[in-house]
Each structure stands twice: as C-alpha cells, then as structure tokens.
C-alpha cells in the first residue's frame, strides 16, 4: 500500500487533494528537483512504474518550504470563507463572555459561602 492510500484510510477528511509532490511537479524541469531512480530490487518498483509511468523518486522535502507553503495556500484558497470564519470567531467570543459571567457569578457565590463560614 502506498503512503497516500494509507493516509486516506487513517484520517477522517472527506476531501483530500494532493498538492505536492504530484507527478506533474516531478516531471517539471523548472523545479530542478533532486531525483533518484527507483530500486529494481524493491518489490514495489513495478507497481510504482505502472501507476506513475516513471521510475523516478523525489522526496517531498526536495521542494523548498516556501514553495510548499505557496502550493498549500493556492490549493486551500477555494475553501477559505472569510465570512464563515468571522462568524465562528464572533460565536466563540460570545461563548467566552457567557462563560466569564458564569465563572464570575460562581466565584462570588463561593466567596460569600466562604465568608459566611468564617
């Protein structure tokens, strides 16, 4: 089983989009990625070549952190909803205010009970 299949099996995400390393990125000469040839002795090599059409391996860290961040931001942009984020932040702030009021009231009651015991 390959890494992507294992990942999909283990995480609860409904949407999964590979942003790096894609076969197109591996083939892109402009990225100038360090490549190694797949090991002929590895039992997974034939399936790898069949699946990806090449016997080249590239580590994801061959891409710079800045390039990876850019790829992620571009891929995530269609799903970013500023208005939804603002609504969630406002709801969280309101919940914090309510909790703070309850805690303040509870602290007053506890202090009054403590003062009565003295």
Secondary structure as the mmCIF struct_conf table of DSSP 4:
data_model
#
loop_
_struct_conf.conf_type_id
_struct_conf.id
_struct_conf.beg_label_comp_id
_struct_conf.beg_label_asym_id
_struct_conf.beg_label_seq_id
_struct_conf.end_label_comp_id
_struct_conf.end_label_asym_id
_struct_conf.end_label_seq_id
HELX_RH_AL_P HELX_RH_AL_P1 UNK A 3 UNK A 10
BEND BEND1 UNK A 11 UNK A 11
BEND BEND2 UNK A 14 UNK A 14
BEND BEND3 UNK A 20 UNK A 21
HELX_RH_AL_P HELX_RH_AL_P2 UNK A 23 UNK A 27
HELX_RH_3T_P HELX_RH_3T_P1 UNK A 29 UNK A 31
STRN STRN1 UNK A 36 UNK A 37
HELX_LH_PP_P HELX_LH_PP_P1 UNK A 38 UNK A 39
TURN_TY1_P TURN_TY1_P1 UNK A 40 UNK A 41
BEND BEND4 UNK A 42 UNK A 42
TURN_TY1_P TURN_TY1_P2 UNK A 43 UNK A 44
HELX_RH_AL_P HELX_RH_AL_P3 UNK A 45 UNK A 52
BEND BEND5 UNK A 53 UNK A 53
STRN STRN2 UNK A 56 UNK A 57
HELX_RH_3T_P HELX_RH_3T_P2 UNK A 60 UNK A 62
BEND BEND6 UNK A 63 UNK A 63
HELX_RH_AL_P HELX_RH_AL_P4 UNK A 65 UNK A 77
TURN_TY1_P TURN_TY1_P3 UNK A 78 UNK A 79
HELX_RH_AL_P HELX_RH_AL_P5 UNK A 82 UNK A 117
#
